[in-house]
């Protein structure tokens, strides 16, 4: 706008708010990473403990492996219950 422009040429700008939605592909990607993190970590711990058990022949490595498997089952139930598959 010019400082010398007539009043009729000047317009008042109105700011509008828009709701920005996340794309379905982005939601699916977030859900995939959530499952990989929460379900994958106990599985990885169990696998590492079992590998250490076979490699070192130390029997106490079975305990954290069993705990990790039980935790993994619990996490699987939680993930299945909290997954939003019908939102889009």
N, C-alpha and C positions, 0 to 999 in steps of 0.2 A: 504494500500500500504506500501510496505517496502521501507526503505531508500536505501537498497542495491539491490533492484529488477532491472532487466534490463529494459531499456527504452521500449522495445517491449511489456512488460507485463503491463505497465502503460497505462491507458486509460483516456481520457478526458471526463468528464461527462457533458452532455448538459442538461440544465434545460428546461423543456417544460412547457408552461402554458396551463392549461386546464380550460374550462368554466364549472363551477359547476352549474347545474340547480336544481331548487327546484322541488321536486316530486309533482305530481298532488294532492296527498293526503294532503301534507303540504299546498299547495295553497288553497285547499278547507277548510282546518281547519282555515287558516288565514282569509278567506272570512267569515266563520261562526262567528268567534269572532268579526270581524268588524261589522257585522249585529247585533249581540247581544249587542254590546256596543252602537252603534249609534241609533238603533231602540228601544232597551230595556230601555235606561235611560229615555227618555220622557214618555214612557208608564208607567214606575215605578213612575215617578213624578205625572202623572195624577191619577194613582191608589191611591197613598198615599194622594193626595189632596182630592179625592172623599171619601176616608175612613175617613179623618179628618172632612170633611163636614158632613157626616152622624153621626160621633161620637160626635161632639161638637155642631152641629146645628148652626154653624157660616157660614153665606151665602157668605162671601168673599172668602172661599176656592174654590168656583166654578170658579173664574177668573183664578187662575194658572192652574187649571185642563183643562180649555178650551184652554189656551195658549199652554199647553203641548201637547194637541191633535193636534192642528194646526202645532206645531213644528214637531210632529211625522209624520204627513202627508207629510210635506216638506222633512223630512229626508228619508222617504220611497221613494219618487220620486228620490231624489239624489242617494240613494243606488241602486235603480233599474237602473238608468242611468249609474252608474260607475262600475257596476258589470261586470267582465270579464268572461263570461261563455263559450266563444268559443275559448279560448286560447289553449286548449289541447284536 
